[in-house]
Amino acid sequence: MAEQRVPNLEEMDEQEAHRFLTDLYSRHIPEEEYNVRHPEDYVMEMPQSGERFRGRENMLAFQEAHPTPPSALQVCRVLVKEGLWVVEGVIEYGDGRVLDVVVISELRDGRMWRDRWYFAEPFEAPEWRSQWVERMES
C-alpha cells in the first residue's frame, strides 16, 4: 500500500487534532486511516471485548471486513497532551446503533501508535437521582 503524506500528529494542538480527526473519521476510508498508524508496531485495543489488533495490516483487514461499518463518527472533543490524544465522540452504525465512544491514542514518531477504544451504550437514568442532576442533550 502506497504511503501518503501524513502530517506529524505530535505537532498538532487541540483544534488542529479535532479538525484532522473530524475530516479523517467522516470519510470512513480504511486506507486513509492506515496511513496515520505507526508502520512498525501499531496496536488497537477494545478492552470491553478483550480484543487487541496488532499491526496496521490487521486493523485494515478488520475495517474492510466489518459487516456493519460506522455510518458516522462525530468527534465532539479532543484533548492533546505530549504524545497523547483523548477523543470523545459519538459513533453510529448502519444497523441503528448509536454509541458514545472515547478513544485514547498514544502517538509515536508523528503517527498513532496505540489506540484504546471504549464504547458505551446509552441507558435510562434511574429516577432516584434526578433531584441532583440536570439532563444533558444527546
C-alpha positions as MATLAB code, in Angstrom:
seq = 'MAEQRVPNLEEMDEQEAHRFLTDLYSRHIPEEEYNVRHPEDYVMEMPQSGERFRGRENMLAFQEAHPTPPSALQVCRVLVKEGLWVVEGVIEYGDGRVLDVVVISELRDGRMWRDRWYFAEPFEAPEWRSQWVERMES';
ca = [
       0.000    0.000    0.000;
       1.479    3.349   -1.031;
       2.358    5.671    1.825;
       0.577    9.003    1.627;
       1.963   12.177    3.152;
       0.707   12.335    6.727;
       1.153   15.390    8.936;
       3.108   14.934   12.166;
       0.282   14.298   14.635;
       2.505   15.108   17.616;
       2.850   18.702   16.404;
      -0.908   19.355   16.391;
      -2.750   21.356   19.009;
      -6.309   20.512   20.111;
      -8.025   22.496   17.340;
      -5.822   21.003   14.637;
      -6.294   17.472   16.023;
     -10.081   17.995   16.166;
     -10.188   19.155   12.531;
      -7.862   16.355   11.422;
      -9.877   13.593   13.133;
     -13.229   15.046   12.056;
     -12.014   15.005    8.460;
     -10.422   11.537    8.737;
     -13.324    9.810   10.502;
     -16.063   11.495    8.460;
     -14.961    9.663    5.304;
     -14.577    6.174    6.837;
     -11.917    5.136    4.331;
      -9.785    2.395    5.949;
      -6.859    3.040    3.587;
      -6.632    6.672    4.750;
      -6.694    5.626    8.400;
      -3.992    3.026    7.636;
      -1.538    5.783    6.748;
      -1.842    7.620   10.087;
      -0.921    4.471   12.022;
       2.623    3.705   13.094;
       4.179    1.485   10.393;
       6.117   -0.924   12.647;
       4.114   -1.559   15.789;
       0.583   -0.130   15.718;
      -1.843   -1.661   18.263;
      -5.585   -1.084   18.672;
      -7.402   -2.419   21.724;
     -11.051   -2.717   22.694;
     -10.926   -3.545   26.428;
     -14.651   -4.323   26.732;
     -14.383   -7.240   24.317;
     -10.829   -8.179   25.295;
      -9.542   -7.774   21.726;
      -6.173   -6.470   20.552;
      -5.274   -5.894   16.916;
      -1.514   -5.936   16.300;
      -0.247   -4.260   13.159;
      -1.950   -1.791   10.931;
      -2.466   -4.501    8.281;
      -4.676   -6.468   10.712;
      -6.576   -3.296   11.577;
      -7.138   -2.511    7.903;
      -8.383   -6.050    7.213;
     -10.747   -5.812   10.214;
     -12.161   -2.490    8.986;
     -12.645   -3.750    5.438;
     -14.390   -6.935    6.651;
     -16.666   -5.229    9.227;
     -20.277   -6.313    8.494;
     -21.781   -3.007    9.679;
     -19.122   -0.294    9.431;
     -19.825    3.049   11.081;
     -22.138    5.278    9.099;
     -20.964    8.326   11.085;
     -18.422    9.218   13.730;
     -18.774   12.671   15.249;
     -15.727   13.992   17.085;
     -17.016   16.072   19.999;
     -13.810   16.940   21.828;
     -10.079   16.246   21.611;
      -7.614   16.769   24.439;
      -3.928   16.878   23.468;
      -1.082   16.336   25.922;
       2.505   15.392   24.984;
       2.039   12.432   22.664;
      -1.463   11.622   23.885;
      -4.880   12.372   22.422;
      -8.121   11.730   24.288;
     -11.066   11.840   21.923;
     -14.749   11.972   22.887;
     -17.271   11.198   20.199;
     -20.462    9.571   19.051;
     -20.369    6.659   16.619;
     -23.341    5.476   14.573;
     -23.572    2.149   12.824;
     -25.630    1.297    9.776;
     -27.746   -1.052   11.891;
     -29.152    1.775   14.021;
     -26.774    1.556   16.990;
     -25.567    4.885   18.380;
     -22.801    4.720   20.992;
     -20.690    7.171   22.911;
     -17.016    6.493   22.281;
     -13.788    7.512   23.972;
     -10.504    6.875   22.184;
      -7.161    7.169   23.904;
      -4.467    7.486   21.258;
      -0.790    7.345   22.088;
       1.423    8.903   19.431;
       4.936    7.941   18.399;
       7.071    9.251   15.543;
       4.198   11.534   14.498;
       1.708    8.676   13.999;
      -0.907    6.804   16.011;
       0.966    4.097   17.850;
      -1.579    2.636   20.289;
      -5.340    3.236   20.354;
      -7.795    2.088   23.019;
     -11.461    2.403   22.035;
     -14.141    2.425   24.752;
     -17.782    2.156   23.687;
     -20.785    2.993   25.878;
     -24.404    2.291   25.111;
     -26.947    4.844   26.329;
     -29.178    3.855   29.226;
     -32.117    5.371   31.056;
     -31.090    7.233   34.205;
     -32.753    5.997   37.398;
     -35.392    8.297   38.837;
     -33.963    8.213   42.384;
     -31.044   10.514   41.493;
     -32.970   13.044   39.408;
     -33.008   15.663   42.184;
     -29.210   16.109   41.903;
     -28.696   16.180   38.166;
     -29.582   18.162   35.096;
     -30.387   16.445   31.809;
     -27.781   16.604   29.065;
     -28.689   16.914   25.409;
     -27.627   13.824   23.481;
];
